[in-house]
Amino acid sequence: EAQVTQNPRYLITVTGKKLTVTCSQNMNHEYMSWYRQDPGLGLRQIYYSMNVEVTDKGDVPEGYKVSRKEKRNFPLILESPSPNQTSLYFCASSLSWGQGTEAFFGQGTRLTVV
Amino acid sequence: AQSVTQLGSHVSVSEGALVLLRCNYSSSVPPYLFWYVQYPNQGLQLLLKYTSAATLVKGINGFEAEFKKSETSFHLTKPSAHMSDAAEYFCAVKWEGYQKVTFGTGTKLQVIP
């Protein structure tokens, strides 16, 4: 089954404790991205990747890191989480970035930083 | 800067009534336009998309949207609301030549029995 898998689904952590949210897709998609969803703000892009070893900042990259060492995986790293990073996070992938191809989303990761 | 505007963060309709969710975008280049739906505790899934073919686009679950270039709009409609349509709906735009997709702030649809 074609899917984007994120883990974990729920995470509560403390300020400053490094964490990684994993994302994996099995569709051989080139383009992957991370979004955060906050009430009243919709989805805002954090980082995106057009292919292996090619990443770039989205609209709200501060406090986040990403890497794309393999085509299927695109982990999101919070090196020193803060309470303002409490949010619902989504990973998405699409076949390419250059055309109007739709995004496939993971189920989301609800992160709480206390 | 490119932007996407969804009018109305909450919309309520009666079961069987017309659903109209509005989306406008700023544009200086041709857009690709999408509507996504998010059910509670789930990720987003594609409802429909416009990619420069027919201006009236039909999607899943009886939804459709019309691209109106002169109005820079891509409103989502459904003739008759069903209880199962209650969800949050997001309009998204990708501009030709740009690498990012911009989402609107979402509209929560409530269907009243």
Interface residues (C-beta under 8 A of the other chain):
Chain A: V4 S33 Y35 G40 L41 G42 L43 R44 Q45 Y48 M50 D56 G58 D59 F90 A92 W97 Q99 G100 E102 A103 F105 G106 Q107 G108
Chain B: Q6 S9 Y32 F34 Y36 N41 Q42 G43 L44 Q45 L46 K49 Y50 T51 S52 F90 A92 K94 Q99 K100 V101 T102 F103 G104 T105 G106
